[in-house]
Amino acid sequence: MKKKIKDFWEEIREELKGHESYIIDFFVSSEGVKLVELNSFEAWTGACLFTWHEHTTVFKKGPFTFAVVEDPPQEDLLQLLPQSWRTFISECLKNPSEIIQ
């Protein structure tokens, strides 16, 4: 998995030149790697599976580190979102070709 992520990052890193720093979330499956989220590297950016308190030095100086969620949560995560977001996501799932181009 680590090699897949590093190889994918090597493929896209040229496109990210000009950005001093960033945080990337990847999705890895048997079909390959997808970029899920790209954010600026700021203290207010969510650390997701890490914490700013514990991992700031690793974020800034390395080494390359990643965390894995092997099994998705069993709860309905949509229920944790405000109703307006649940509605928006439901509409996107009904008509993905209208949203993703």
URFEN-V8820 format. One record per helix or strand. SS is the DSSP state (alpha for helix, beta for strand). FROM is the first residue (numbers start at 1). LEN is the number of residues. If there is no record, write none. Layout:
BEGIN
ss = <SS & SS>
from = <FROM & FROM>
len = <LEN & LEN>
END
This chain:
BEGIN
ss = <alpha & beta & beta & alpha & alpha & alpha & alpha>
from = <2 & 22 & 32 & 52 & 77 & 83 & 96>
len = <15 & 8 & 9 & 10 & 4 & 12 & 4>
END
